[in-house]
Amino acid sequence: MDTTITAPRAEVLRDRYRSRLPERLQELDGPVEGNVDLPLHIAWSGRTSYSLDRPKSRMTLYRTVLAEGLSEDLVALLHHQLLTEQWPVLRRLISPYICEVWEDAFPELLRIAPADMAAA
């Protein structure tokens, strides 16, 4: 395999997640309460319905949408305030590539994370 042509897997993943980012966090205007049912292209097996009123359920929803959602899904299903509030914990539960891309694009997420978690 010629490594000069094939991008490393990490960079391919970063590019994929980067291409889905909104321009601004405030574009994330999804619901803040109630239930959310994920479309098949995001949750193709297992659980598909989540309650935003239950913290564990909300965290799982955000993890799933960040990993599998398209750019229009991020905007429609995530809310900037909930993402920001959950980020200190959420960043430890998601792929390091997702975390890196989001924190590079939105440094304000790092300002929210406690200092000991920012290095994790």
All heavy atoms as an XYZ file, in Angstrom:
968
protein
N       0.841     -1.174      0.000
C       0.000      0.000      0.000
C       0.890      1.242      0.000
O       1.798      1.365      0.807
C      -0.913     -0.013      1.227
C      -1.774      1.227      1.318
S      -2.745      1.295      2.835
C      -4.035      0.161      2.411
N       0.601      2.175     -0.871
C       1.384      3.402     -0.993
C       0.831      4.447     -0.025
O      -0.242      4.991     -0.223
C       1.321      3.911     -2.433
C       2.209      5.116     -2.653
O       2.775      5.624     -1.669
O       2.330      5.532     -3.806
N       1.577      4.727      1.047
C       1.094      5.676      2.056
C       1.132      7.115      1.574
O       0.545      7.987      2.205
C       1.908      5.537      3.361
O       3.279      5.752      3.053
C       1.687      4.193      3.993
N       1.808      7.391      0.474
C       1.812      8.754     -0.051
C       0.482      9.096     -0.716
O       0.145     10.252     -0.861
C       2.951      8.968     -1.072
O       2.763      8.061     -2.167
C       4.297      8.755     -0.430
N      -0.291      8.079     -1.093
C      -1.588      8.296     -1.733
C      -2.721      8.124     -0.729
O      -3.672      8.876     -0.722
C      -1.783      7.319     -2.916
C      -0.737      7.605     -3.985
C      -3.180      7.428     -3.486
C      -0.718      6.607     -5.110
N      -2.621      7.140      0.145
C      -3.675      6.824      1.099
C      -3.490      7.648      2.368
O      -2.471      7.543      3.024
C      -3.649      5.328      1.451
O      -3.708      4.578      0.236
C      -4.820      4.957      2.330
N      -4.509      8.441      2.679
C      -4.457      9.232      3.905
C      -4.596      8.305      5.102
O      -5.294      7.305      5.049
C      -5.581     10.259      3.906
N      -3.932      8.645      6.197
C      -4.086      7.838      7.401
C      -5.556      7.833      7.838
O      -6.281      8.802      7.625
C      -3.216      8.530      8.435
C      -2.338      9.458      7.683
C      -3.015      9.746      6.384
N      -5.951      6.735      8.452
C      -7.341      6.578      8.894
C      -7.786      7.750      9.773
O      -8.897      8.248      9.637
C      -7.483      5.258      9.647
C      -8.873      4.996     10.146
C      -8.956      3.620     10.813
N     -10.308      3.284     11.136
C     -10.875      3.542     12.309
N     -10.191      4.141     13.261
N     -12.131      3.207     12.532
N      -6.929      8.192     10.665
C      -7.281      9.288     11.568
C      -7.655     10.548     10.794
O      -8.625     11.228     11.119
C      -6.130      9.579     12.524
N      -6.890     10.857      9.752
C      -7.180     12.067      8.988
C      -8.470     11.923      8.177
O      -9.217     12.886      8.016
C      -6.009     12.433      8.080
C      -6.077     13.847      7.556
C      -6.262     14.908      8.646
O      -5.642     14.819      9.726
O      -7.052     15.847      8.418
N      -8.731     10.728      7.694
C      -9.991     10.478      6.977
C     -11.171     10.713      7.917
O     -12.153     11.371      7.552
C     -10.023      9.041      6.398
C     -11.406      8.682      5.877
C      -8.983      8.892      5.299
N     -11.063     10.203      9.140
C     -12.138     10.408     10.113
C     -12.280     11.880     10.479
O     -13.394     12.401     10.550
C     -11.888      9.564     11.363
C     -12.065      8.066     11.180
C     -11.587      7.313     12.420
C     -13.509      7.730     10.860
N     -11.162     12.556     10.716
C     -11.233     13.994     11.031
C     -11.920     14.761      9.904
O     -12.755     15.618     10.156
C      -9.837     14.551     11.282
C      -9.269     14.204     12.619
C      -7.940     14.943     12.853
N      -7.191     14.272     13.871
C      -6.219     13.384     13.665
N      -5.848     13.071     12.454
N      -5.608     12.813     14.672
N     -11.548     14.457      8.667
C     -12.157     15.140      7.524
C     -13.661     14.872      7.457
O     -14.443     15.779      7.159
C     -11.501     14.705      6.209
C     -10.110     15.279      6.038
O      -9.742     16.234      6.759
O      -9.366     14.752      5.177
N     -14.052     13.638      7.727
C     -15.478     13.302      7.709
C     -16.241     14.130      8.747
O     -17.256     14.733      8.442
C     -15.672     11.818      7.995
C     -17.154     11.429      8.072
C     -17.368     10.013      8.504
N     -16.670      9.094      7.640
C     -16.384      7.835      7.977
N     -16.728      7.367      9.142
N     -15.752      7.055      7.131
N     -15.740     14.166      9.967
C     -16.426     14.916     11.024
C     -16.360     16.425     10.768
O     -17.319     17.145     11.020
C     -15.861     14.564     12.397
C     -16.095     13.120     12.760
C     -15.036     12.291     13.111
C     -17.373     12.567     12.712
C     -15.253     10.960     13.434
C     -17.589     11.239     13.027
C     -16.529     10.434     13.385
O     -16.744      9.121     13.697
N     -15.245     16.897     10.252
C     -15.079     18.321      9.957
C     -16.076     18.783      8.889
O     -16.630     19.872      8.982
C     -13.640     18.578      9.502
C     -13.197     20.010      9.584
C     -11.715     20.162      9.232
N     -10.846     19.537     10.217
C      -9.995     18.533      9.957
N      -9.867     18.045      8.745
N      -9.249     18.025     10.907
N     -16.333     17.939      7.909
C     -17.241     18.308      6.819
C     -18.693     18.442      7.275
O     -19.502     19.030      6.576
C     -17.154     17.279      5.684
O     -17.767     16.063      6.057
N     -19.002     17.912      8.427
C     -20.375     17.945      8.949
C     -20.632     19.106      9.902
O     -21.764     19.348     10.293
C     -20.672     16.649      9.689
C     -20.554     15.436      8.807
C     -20.703     14.182      9.618
N     -20.533     13.014      8.766
C     -20.572     11.773      9.221
N     -20.762     11.542     10.499
N     -20.407     10.763      8.393
N     -19.585     19.816     10.288
C     -19.714     20.876     11.286
C     -20.571     22.040     10.799
O     -20.492     22.432      9.638
C     -18.336     21.441     11.639
C     -17.390     20.568     12.427
C     -16.028     21.243     12.520
C     -17.946     20.275     13.797
N     -21.349     22.630     11.719
C     -21.995     23.897     11.384
C     -20.936     25.007     11.407
O     -19.843     24.819     11.944
C     -23.006     24.079     12.520
C     -22.389     23.366     13.679
C     -21.634     22.200     13.081
N     -21.260     26.139     10.832
C     -20.311     27.258     10.879
C     -20.202     27.838     12.280
O     -19.143     28.279     12.692
C     -20.714     28.334      9.884
C     -20.461     27.926      8.448
C     -20.700     29.059      7.487
O     -20.443     30.228      7.850
O     -21.152     28.782      6.372
N     -21.336     27.845     12.988
C     -21.375     28.389     14.356
C     -22.164     27.437     15.246
O     -23.110     26.811     14.789
C     -22.063     29.764     14.383
C     -21.386     30.823     13.542
C     -22.182     32.135     13.473
N     -23.601     31.917     13.258
C     -24.573     32.321     14.093
N     -24.297     32.989     15.175
N     -25.834     32.066     13.836
N     -21.816     27.372     16.505
C     -22.552     26.524     17.442
C     -24.018     26.931     17.529
O     -24.896     26.083     17.693
C     -21.928     26.606     18.839
C     -20.740     25.720     19.132
C     -20.267     25.919     20.563
C     -21.041     24.266     18.868
N     -24.290     28.221     17.396
C     -25.651     28.713     17.522
C     -26.574     28.181     16.430
O     -27.789     28.267     16.545
C     -25.679     30.250     17.536
C     -25.116     30.865     18.799
C     -23.603     30.680     18.939
O     -22.876     30.497     17.959
N     -23.116     30.710     20.167
N     -26.007     27.613     15.378
C     -26.836     26.999     14.336
C     -27.490     25.715     14.832
O     -28.472     25.258     14.250
C     -25.990     26.693     13.101
C     -25.551     27.912     12.349
C     -24.674     27.561     11.156
O     -24.892     26.499     10.545
O     -23.771     28.349     10.858
N     -26.943     25.125     15.882
C     -27.531     23.914     16.458
C     -28.789     24.338     17.193
O     -28.734     24.890     18.286
C     -26.552     23.221     17.405
C     -25.205     22.821     16.812
C     -24.316     22.222     17.890
C     -25.380     21.869     15.649
N     -29.918     24.099     16.569
C     -31.189     24.624     17.068
C     -32.221     23.523     17.258
O     -33.403     23.712     16.998
C     -31.706     25.699     16.095
C     -32.766     26.566     16.719
O     -32.739     26.759     17.948
O     -33.654     27.033     15.979
N     -31.754     22.360     17.685
C     -32.656     21.236     17.898
C     -33.470     21.404     19.168
O     -33.367     22.408     19.876
N     -34.270     20.415     19.475
C     -35.137     20.491     20.658
C     -34.341     20.481     21.959
O     -33.225     19.972     22.012
C     -36.009     19.241     20.529
C     -35.235     18.305     19.679
C     -34.413     19.151     18.757
N     -34.951     21.029     23.007
C     -34.318     21.052     24.329
C     -35.094     20.228     25.351
O     -34.641     20.068     26.483
C     -34.125     22.498     24.848
C     -33.136     23.253     23.980
C     -35.439     23.231     24.934
N     -36.247     19.727     24.958
C     -37.035     18.883     25.855
C     -37.884     17.927     25.027
O     -37.981     18.059     23.803
C     -37.921     19.725     26.769
C     -38.897     20.598     26.028
C     -39.676     21.521     26.954
O     -39.344     21.632     28.138
O     -40.639     22.126     26.461
N     -38.450     16.950     25.719
C     -39.292     15.977     25.035
C     -38.499     14.802     24.494
O     -37.358     14.562     24.893
N     -39.130     14.074     23.582
C     -38.517     12.884     22.989
C     -38.025     13.175     21.587
O     -38.619     13.961     20.865
C     -39.512     11.725     22.953
C     -39.840     11.222     24.340
O     -38.973     11.163     25.201
N     -41.084     10.875     24.565
N     -36.938     12.506     21.231
C     -36.368     12.613     19.883
C     -36.268     11.207     19.311
O     -35.712     10.312     19.954
C     -34.967     13.265     19.918
C     -34.320     13.227     18.551
C     -35.049     14.683     20.448
N     -36.815     11.026     18.123
C     -36.704      9.762     17.400
C     -35.698      9.951     16.282
O     -35.870     10.823     15.428
C     -38.056      9.346     16.830
C     -39.068      9.038     17.923
O     -38.686      8.391     18.910
O     -40.239      9.449     17.783
N     -34.659      9.134     16.294
C     -33.608      9.259     15.288
C     -33.997      8.553     13.991
O     -34.599      7.477     14.022
C     -32.298      8.682     15.811
C     -31.663      9.425     16.973
C     -30.369      8.750     17.394
C     -31.409     10.870     16.611
N     -33.632      9.144     12.866
C     -33.891      8.486     11.577
C     -32.990      7.265     11.399
O     -31.946      7.130     12.058
C     -33.563      9.574     10.556
C     -32.702     10.557     11.260
C     -33.018     10.461     12.720
N     -33.384      6.410     10.493
C     -32.692      5.149     10.255
C     -31.226      5.328      9.866
O     -30.384      4.521     10.249
C     -33.431      4.366      9.156
C     -32.928      2.974      8.850
C     -33.016      2.081     10.082
C     -33.728      2.372      7.698
N     -30.881      6.380      9.144
C     -29.482      6.541      8.732
C     -28.558      6.915      9.892
O     -27.350      6.850      9.765
C     -29.348      7.560      7.584
C     -29.643      8.960      7.970
N     -30.926      9.486      7.946
C     -28.843      9.971      8.382
C     -30.886     10.748      8.326
N     -29.631     11.067      8.602
N     -29.129      7.290     11.042
C     -28.322      7.577     12.229
C     -28.321      6.377     13.179
O     -27.285      5.979     13.674
C     -28.832      8.831     12.971
C     -28.705     10.064     12.088
C     -28.068      9.036     14.273
C     -29.264     11.325     12.708
N     -29.500      5.852     13.448
C     -29.644      4.719     14.365
C     -30.234      3.550     13.590
O     -31.440      3.390     13.531
C     -30.533      5.110     15.540
N     -29.379      2.769     12.974
C     -29.836      1.686     12.103
C     -30.131      0.400     12.862
O     -30.706     -0.516     12.311
C     -28.839      1.443     10.981
C     -27.463      1.162     11.481
C     -26.942     -0.052     11.801
C     -26.447      2.110     11.744
N     -25.648      0.088     12.241
C     -25.316      1.415     12.215
C     -26.364      3.502     11.624
C     -24.135      2.046     12.566
C     -25.184      4.128     11.987
C     -24.092      3.405     12.444
N     -29.735      0.342     14.131
C     -30.087     -0.819     14.954
C     -30.144     -0.376     16.407
O     -29.556      0.629     16.787
C     -29.068     -1.944     14.780
O     -27.838     -1.579     15.341
N     -30.855     -1.130     17.201
C     -30.945     -0.806     18.620
C     -31.882      0.353     18.891
O     -32.844      0.590     18.172
N     -31.556      1.087     19.894
C     -32.401      2.172     20.375
C     -32.479      3.302     19.363
O     -31.473      3.712     18.782
C     -31.799      2.680     21.682
C     -32.618      3.672     22.391
C     -31.987      3.947     23.730
N     -32.706      4.993     24.411
C     -32.300      5.571     25.510
N     -31.172      5.182     26.066
N     -33.004      6.519     26.070
N     -33.699      3.847     19.189
C     -33.894      4.950     18.242
C     -34.619      6.139     18.860
O     -34.692      7.185     18.235
C     -34.684      4.489     17.007
O     -35.978      4.016     17.423
C     -33.944      3.388     16.255
N     -35.159      5.988     20.066
C     -35.909      7.068     20.706
C     -35.232      7.459     22.017
O     -34.840      6.594     22.806
C     -37.351      6.615     20.974
O     -38.117      7.686     21.469
N     -35.105      8.766     22.232
C     -34.387      9.288     23.389
C     -35.175     10.410     24.050
O     -35.819     11.197     23.365
C     -33.016      9.830     22.970
C     -32.144      8.772     22.370
C     -32.214      8.465     21.016
C     -31.256      8.047     23.156
C     -31.431      7.470     20.456
C     -30.465      7.056     22.609
C     -30.560      6.772     21.264
O     -29.776      5.785     20.719
N     -35.074     10.489     25.364
C     -35.722     11.554     26.122
C     -34.692     12.617     26.484
O     -33.700     12.325     27.160
C     -36.349     11.000     27.402
O     -36.794     12.069     28.214
N     -34.950     13.833     26.051
C     -34.051     14.939     26.404
C     -34.198     15.342     27.866
O     -33.358     16.055     28.400
C     -34.331     16.141     25.503
C     -33.965     15.942     24.039
C     -34.472     17.103     23.206
C     -32.475     15.779     23.874
N     -35.254     14.874     28.500
C     -35.506     15.215     29.896
C     -34.751     14.307     30.865
O     -34.719     14.573     32.061
C     -37.015     15.144     30.178
C     -37.801     16.045     29.229
O     -37.330     17.171     28.970
O     -38.857     15.613     28.735
N     -34.116     13.261     30.341
C     -33.326     12.335     31.158
C     -31.858     12.470     30.760
O     -31.495     12.207     29.609
C     -33.828     10.917     30.959
C     -35.257     10.746     31.499
C     -35.839      9.342     31.376
N     -34.869      8.282     31.370
C     -34.816      7.341     30.432
N     -35.659      7.330     29.443
N     -33.901      6.387     30.500
N     -30.999     12.884     31.683
C     -29.598     13.168     31.343
C     -28.855     12.038     30.633
O     -28.141     12.298     29.659
C     -28.957     13.483     32.700
C     -30.088     13.997     33.526
C     -31.289     13.213     33.088
N     -28.987     10.790     31.074
C     -28.276      9.690     30.414
C     -28.788      9.473     28.996
O     -28.008      9.228     28.075
C     -28.415      8.395     31.213
C     -27.505      8.310     32.396
C     -27.609      6.937     33.023
C     -26.590      6.771     34.115
N     -26.632      5.434     34.714
N     -30.084      9.577     28.833
C     -30.680      9.412     27.507
C     -30.223     10.532     26.577
O     -29.852     10.296     25.419
C     -32.214      9.406     27.630
O     -32.827      9.266     26.387
N     -30.218     11.751     27.093
C     -29.773     12.908     26.301
C     -28.301     12.759     25.900
O     -27.919     13.013     24.754
C     -29.983     14.196     27.106
C     -29.612     15.448     26.343
C     -29.932     16.717     27.122
N     -29.262     16.728     28.417
C     -29.885     16.809     29.590
N     -31.185     16.854     29.680
N     -29.169     16.827     30.704
N     -27.471     12.297     26.820
C     -26.052     12.116     26.536
C     -25.855     11.068     25.441
O     -25.044     11.256     24.531
C     -25.320     11.693     27.812
C     -23.825     11.718     27.714
S     -23.097     13.367     27.693
C     -23.461     13.948     29.328
N     -26.605      9.982     25.512
C     -26.508      8.936     24.497
C     -26.974      9.448     23.143
O     -26.355      9.163     22.111
C     -27.322      7.693     24.923
O     -26.855      7.251     26.197
C     -27.194      6.573     23.909
N     -28.037     10.216     23.134
C     -28.517     10.830     21.885
C     -27.428     11.705     21.269
O     -27.116     11.575     20.074
C     -29.763     11.674     22.152
C     -30.192     12.591     21.012
C     -30.830     11.792     19.884
C     -31.127     13.664     21.498
N     -26.817     12.558     22.055
C     -25.792     13.459     21.537
C     -24.572     12.689     21.033
O     -24.020     13.012     19.983
C     -25.416     14.511     22.593
C     -26.325     15.707     22.534
C     -27.705     15.583     22.731
C     -25.832     16.968     22.256
C     -28.545     16.674     22.642
C     -26.678     18.071     22.165
C     -28.020     17.917     22.367
O     -28.859     18.998     22.266
N     -24.175     11.662     21.757
C     -23.049     10.814     21.302
C     -23.356     10.207     19.943
O     -22.513     10.211     19.040
C     -22.811      9.666     22.287
C     -22.076     10.028     23.524
C     -21.908      8.829     24.428
N     -21.137      7.779     23.749
C     -21.051      6.542     24.179
N     -21.703      6.158     25.263
N     -20.319      5.663     23.537
N     -24.553      9.694     19.793
C     -24.946      9.027     18.555
C     -25.018     10.005     17.397
O     -24.497      9.743     16.308
C     -26.301      8.311     18.750
O     -26.195      7.401     19.846
C     -26.721      7.570     17.488
N     -25.630     11.149     17.612
C     -25.783     12.134     16.541
C     -24.419     12.707     16.143
O     -24.143     12.882     14.953
C     -26.776     13.251     16.933
C     -26.814     14.352     15.886
C     -28.180     12.672     17.135
N     -23.560     12.990     17.103
C     -22.227     13.491     16.769
C     -21.439     12.489     15.927
O     -20.716     12.871     15.006
C     -21.437     13.824     18.039
C     -21.864     15.088     18.767
C     -21.203     15.160     20.144
C     -21.550     16.325     17.959
N     -21.593     11.218     16.224
C     -20.835     10.187     15.511
C     -21.432      9.845     14.153
O     -20.697      9.626     13.189
C     -20.749      8.924     16.363
N     -22.743      9.818     14.051
C     -23.387      9.275     12.858
C     -24.197     10.279     12.051
O     -24.542     10.000     10.905
C     -24.312      8.109     13.251
C     -23.621      7.007     14.017
C     -22.522      6.316     13.243
O     -22.538      6.356     11.997
O     -21.622      5.737     13.881
N     -24.507     11.421     12.632
C     -25.368     12.376     11.957
C     -24.686     13.142     10.834
O     -23.480     13.381     10.869
N     -25.475     13.504      9.845
C     -25.021     14.384      8.770
C     -25.132     15.824      9.249
O     -25.714     16.091     10.300
C     -25.883     14.152      7.526
C     -25.939     12.710      7.015
C     -26.947     12.585      5.877
C     -24.565     12.252      6.587
N     -24.616     16.770      8.485
C     -24.637     18.168      8.931
C     -26.056     18.645      9.221
O     -26.291     19.332     10.212
C     -23.937     19.076      7.921
O     -24.522     18.949      6.656
N     -27.021     18.259      8.386
C     -28.401     18.695      8.628
C     -28.987     18.038      9.876
O     -29.840     18.619     10.553
C     -29.298     18.446      7.410
C     -29.327     17.024      6.912
C     -28.295     16.716      5.836
O     -27.306     17.453      5.674
O     -28.480     15.694      5.153
N     -28.515     16.845     10.222
C     -28.965     16.189     11.450
C     -28.429     16.909     12.680
O     -29.139     17.079     13.672
C     -28.494     14.728     11.490
C     -29.042     13.901     10.351
O     -30.232     14.051     10.010
O     -28.269     13.110      9.780
N     -27.178     17.325     12.620
C     -26.583     18.042     13.752
C     -27.396     19.291     14.065
O     -27.725     19.560     15.222
C     -25.137     18.420     13.439
C     -24.164     17.268     13.203
C     -22.811     17.810     12.767
C     -24.026     16.397     14.416
N     -27.739     20.042     13.034
C     -28.487     21.288     13.205
C     -29.900     21.021     13.718
O     -30.399     21.742     14.583
C     -28.520     22.078     11.872
C     -29.460     23.261     11.947
C     -27.115     22.531     11.501
N     -30.536     19.979     13.224
C     -31.931     19.704     13.572
C     -32.105     18.966     14.897
O     -33.143     19.106     15.550
C     -32.589     18.887     12.454
N     -31.096     18.197     15.315
C     -31.266     17.334     16.477
C     -30.497     17.781     17.718
O     -30.828     17.368     18.823
C     -30.863     15.898     16.121
C     -31.704     15.238     15.031
C     -31.059     13.926     14.587
C     -33.131     15.012     15.510
N     -29.462     18.578     17.537
C     -28.666     19.052     18.674
C     -28.984     20.508     18.962
O     -29.319     21.264     18.059
C     -27.173     18.908     18.371
C     -26.662     17.523     17.987
C     -25.164     17.563     17.738
C     -27.028     16.492     19.034
N     -28.854     20.878     20.210
C     -29.051     22.283     20.602
C     -27.749     22.806     21.202
O     -27.137     22.142     22.043
C     -30.182     22.407     21.614
C     -30.601     23.819     21.826
N     -29.963     24.655     22.713
C     -31.563     24.556     21.225
C     -30.533     25.838     22.682
N     -31.494     25.814     21.775
N     -27.354     23.984     20.758
C     -26.056     24.530     21.176
C     -25.922     24.645     22.691
O     -24.875     24.348     23.246
C     -25.781     25.875     20.496
C     -26.768     26.937     20.805
N     -26.621     27.807     21.855
C     -27.946     27.264     20.210
C     -27.643     28.643     21.891
N     -28.473     28.320     20.900
N     -26.969     25.032     23.384
C     -26.875     25.194     24.836
C     -26.709     23.833     25.531
O     -25.871     23.693     26.416
C     -28.104     25.915     25.377
C     -28.020     26.172     26.864
C     -29.215     26.949     27.382
O     -30.048     27.413     26.607
N     -29.300     27.089     28.685
N     -27.478     22.845     25.100
C     -27.339     21.511     25.697
C     -25.972     20.907     25.388
O     -25.350     20.295     26.253
C     -28.446     20.581     25.202
C     -29.863     20.890     25.675
C     -30.853     19.894     25.076
C     -29.952     20.903     27.189
N     -25.497     21.097     24.168
C     -24.174     20.584     23.806
C     -23.101     21.218     24.691
O     -22.236     20.532     25.235
C     -23.871     20.854     22.334
C     -22.481     20.400     21.875
C     -22.410     18.879     21.809
C     -22.130     21.001     20.536
N     -23.172     22.512     24.847
C     -22.199     23.240     25.652
C     -22.235     22.791     27.113
O     -21.189     22.560     27.724
C     -22.467     24.759     25.556
O     -22.387     25.137     24.180
C     -21.467     25.560     26.351
N     -23.435     22.641     27.654
C     -23.567     22.216     29.046
C     -23.035     20.801     29.264
O     -22.445     20.504     30.301
C     -25.037     22.273     29.479
C     -25.568     23.680     29.618
C     -27.071     23.725     29.807
O     -27.729     22.649     29.834
O     -27.608     24.840     29.916
N     -23.238     19.925     28.287
C     -22.823     18.530     28.421
C     -21.382     18.284     28.018
O     -20.838     17.216     28.294
C     -23.699     17.635     27.519
C     -25.130     17.593     27.911
C     -25.895     16.649     27.010
O     -26.653     15.864     27.512
N     -25.692     16.671     25.712
N     -20.754     19.238     27.343
C     -19.447     18.995     26.742
C     -18.381     18.456     27.702
O     -17.636     17.540     27.341
C     -18.935     20.244     26.012
C     -17.760     19.906     25.168
C     -16.442     20.179     25.419
C     -17.786     19.172     23.943
N     -15.660     19.675     24.414
C     -16.458     19.049     23.495
C     -18.805     18.608     23.171
C     -16.108     18.381     22.323
C     -18.474     17.944     22.002
C     -17.135     17.840     21.588
N     -18.264     18.982     28.925
C     -17.196     18.459     29.802
C     -17.259     16.948     30.015
O     -16.226     16.294     30.106
C     -17.414     19.220     31.114
C     -18.059     20.494     30.683
C     -18.962     20.108     29.534
N     -18.443     16.383     30.058
C     -18.588     14.934     30.204
C     -18.632     14.268     28.834
O     -17.966     13.261     28.598
C     -19.858     14.577     31.010
C     -20.087     13.071     31.034
C     -19.751     15.127     32.416
N     -19.386     14.846     27.924
C     -19.570     14.271     26.592
C     -18.246     14.066     25.868
O     -18.034     13.045     25.223
C     -20.490     15.186     25.775
C     -20.909     14.722     24.394
C     -21.666     13.399     24.467
C     -21.756     15.780     23.719
N     -17.323     14.994     26.018
C     -16.038     14.915     25.315
C     -15.236     13.679     25.708
O     -14.375     13.235     24.983
C     -15.221     16.193     25.552
C     -14.697     16.346     26.965
C     -13.985     17.666     27.216
N     -12.899     17.920     26.311
C     -11.673     17.420     26.446
N     -11.383     16.647     27.476
N     -10.746     17.699     25.562
N     -15.534     13.123     26.872
C     -14.842     11.921     27.327
C     -15.519     10.647     26.828
O     -14.967      9.567     26.967
C     -14.775     11.916     28.849
C     -13.972     13.119     29.367
C     -13.989     13.216     30.851
N     -13.229     12.108     31.409
C     -13.299     11.729     32.671
N     -14.103     12.350     33.496
N     -12.572     10.727     33.106
N     -16.710     10.786     26.257
C     -17.483      9.628     25.820
C     -17.494      9.449     24.309
O     -17.957      8.425     23.819
C     -18.935      9.761     26.317
C     -19.109      9.887     27.828
C     -20.568     10.163     28.152
C     -18.610      8.645     28.536
N     -17.031     10.440     23.587
C     -17.051     10.386     22.128
C     -15.664     10.042     21.587
O     -14.676     10.066     22.319
C     -17.547     11.729     21.514
C     -16.658     12.886     21.956
C     -19.003     11.981     21.866
C     -17.012     14.236     21.354
N     -15.623      9.754     20.311
C     -14.350      9.464     19.651
C     -13.387     10.636     19.823
O     -13.796     11.803     19.750
C     -14.619      9.229     18.164
O     -13.490      9.496     17.390
N     -12.107     10.363     20.028
C     -11.144     11.461     20.134
C     -11.092     12.310     18.856
O     -10.790     13.497     18.918
C      -9.811     10.774     20.398
C     -10.016      9.336     20.119
C     -11.471      9.049     20.190
N     -11.419     11.720     17.719
C     -11.419     12.479     16.464
C     -12.574     13.473     16.441
O     -12.408     14.617     16.009
C     -11.502     11.539     15.259
C     -10.423     10.494     15.272
C     -10.736      9.146     15.297
C      -9.080     10.857     15.289
C      -9.737      8.183     15.324
C      -8.077      9.903     15.318
C      -8.416      8.566     15.332
O      -7.418      7.626     15.363
N     -13.735     13.054     16.913
C     -14.884     13.966     16.989
C     -14.556     15.097     17.951
O     -14.749     16.267     17.645
C     -16.154     13.227     17.441
C     -16.561     12.168     16.429
C     -17.303     14.214     17.664
C     -17.679     11.248     16.900
N     -14.035     14.738     19.106
C     -13.692     15.729     20.130
C     -12.699     16.746     19.580
O     -12.893     17.961     19.714
C     -13.131     15.013     21.347
S     -12.777     16.100     22.732
N     -11.666     16.271     18.953
C     -10.629     17.152     18.413
C     -11.192     18.115     17.366
O     -10.917     19.321     17.404
C      -9.532     16.294     17.795
C      -8.398     17.067     17.180
C      -7.388     16.140     16.529
O      -7.157     15.026     17.034
O      -6.837     16.554     15.493
N     -11.994     17.598     16.453
C     -12.566     18.423     15.390
C     -13.486     19.500     15.969
O     -13.405     20.663     15.583
C     -13.310     17.529     14.364
C     -14.222     18.350     13.472
C     -12.312     16.736     13.537
N     -14.348     19.115     16.888
C     -15.281     20.082     17.477
C     -14.545     21.134     18.308
O     -14.866     22.321     18.243
C     -16.348     19.356     18.301
C     -17.446     18.836     17.437
C     -17.428     17.692     16.689
C     -18.705     19.449     17.187
N     -18.602     17.558     16.001
C     -19.407     18.616     16.289
C     -19.318     20.608     17.645
C     -20.694     18.925     15.838
C     -20.604     20.906     17.204
C     -21.270     20.077     16.310
N     -13.561     20.719     19.083
C     -12.838     21.686     19.916
C     -11.943     22.590     19.081
O     -11.759     23.756     19.428
C     -12.045     20.959     20.996
C     -12.962     20.369     22.042
C     -12.253     19.583     23.125
O     -11.037     19.310     22.999
O     -12.933     19.220     24.113
N     -11.409     22.103     17.973
C     -10.638     22.962     17.071
C     -11.539     24.009     16.424
O     -11.157     25.161     16.278
C      -9.950     22.142     15.973
C      -8.736     21.376     16.468
O      -8.299     21.624     17.617
O      -8.238     20.523     15.716
N     -12.740     23.580     16.033
C     -13.672     24.492     15.360
C     -14.343     25.460     16.329
O     -14.636     26.600     15.968
C     -14.746     23.695     14.617
N     -14.560     25.004     17.551
C     -15.287     25.805     18.540
C     -14.513     25.842     19.859
O     -14.824     25.111     20.798
C     -16.699     25.232     18.757
C     -17.464     25.045     17.480
C     -17.739     23.785     16.997
C     -17.882     26.153     16.747
C     -18.438     23.609     15.806
C     -18.577     25.986     15.557
C     -18.851     24.719     15.083
N     -13.493     26.699     19.936
C     -12.657     26.758     21.154
C     -13.450     27.092     22.410
O     -12.999     26.796     23.513
C     -11.633     27.851     20.842
C     -11.752     28.153     19.398
C     -13.040     27.595     18.908
N     -14.627     27.679     22.233
C     -15.448     27.986     23.406
C     -15.846     26.722     24.161
O     -16.112     26.779     25.361
C     -16.688     28.815     23.032
C     -17.635     28.158     22.054
C     -17.378     28.511     20.596
O     -16.201     28.658     20.208
O     -18.357     28.633     19.843
N     -15.872     25.594     23.499
C     -16.156     24.335     24.195
C     -15.050     24.008     25.189
O     -15.317     23.485     26.265
C     -16.304     23.185     23.191
C     -17.531     23.231     22.303
C     -17.458     22.137     21.242
C     -18.809     23.105     23.109
N     -13.823     24.322     24.856
C     -12.696     24.075     25.767
C     -12.731     24.992     26.981
O     -12.319     24.595     28.065
C     -11.373     24.263     25.035
C     -10.942     23.108     24.180
C      -9.711     23.472     23.375
C     -10.682     21.885     25.019
N     -13.211     26.187     26.790
C     -13.283     27.129     27.917
C     -14.286     26.651     28.961
O     -14.199     27.014     30.118
C     -13.643     28.523     27.423
C     -12.486     29.189     26.689
C     -12.748     30.648     26.492
N     -13.822     30.891     25.553
C     -13.680     31.049     24.241
N     -12.486     30.961     23.688
N     -14.723     31.280     23.463
N     -15.230     25.821     28.541
C     -16.247     25.306     29.444
C     -15.735     24.090     30.186
O     -16.066     23.855     31.323
C     -17.525     24.958     28.641
C     -18.090     26.236     28.059
C     -18.550     24.266     29.506
C     -18.995     26.014     26.891
N     -14.903     23.292     29.525
C     -14.393     22.064     30.132
C     -13.450     22.407     31.278
O     -12.600     23.274     31.150
C     -13.650     21.235     29.082
N     -13.595     21.732     32.413
C     -12.663     21.953     33.527
C     -11.236     21.660     33.057
O     -11.022     20.822     32.196
C     -13.105     20.932     34.569
C     -14.536     20.607     34.244
C     -14.640     20.768     32.748
N     -10.292     22.356     33.622
C      -8.900     22.248     33.201
C      -8.380     20.814     33.247
O      -7.678     20.389     32.336
C      -8.017     23.144     34.081
N      -8.755     20.063     34.279
C      -8.248     18.694     34.364
C      -8.858     17.799     33.295
O      -8.272     16.817     32.901
C      -8.520     18.092     35.747
C      -9.992     18.031     36.079
O     -10.738     18.957     35.727
O     -10.412     17.046     36.724
N     -10.022     18.157     32.754
C     -10.647     17.366     31.701
C     -10.140     17.765     30.336
O     -10.144     16.980     29.405
C     -12.174     17.499     31.752
C     -12.777     16.923     33.009
S     -14.534     17.151     33.003
C     -15.047     15.582     32.340
N      -9.697     18.991     30.167
C      -9.225     19.459     28.871
C      -8.012     18.671     28.411
O      -7.780     18.506     27.230
C      -8.898     20.952     28.930
N      -7.233     18.165     29.340
C      -6.039     17.411     28.984
C      -6.335     15.921     28.784
O      -5.491     15.190     28.317
C      -4.989     17.572     30.087
N      -7.537     15.506     29.159
C      -7.882     14.060     29.062
C      -7.944     13.583     27.629
O      -8.177     14.278     26.717
C      -9.211     13.799     29.752
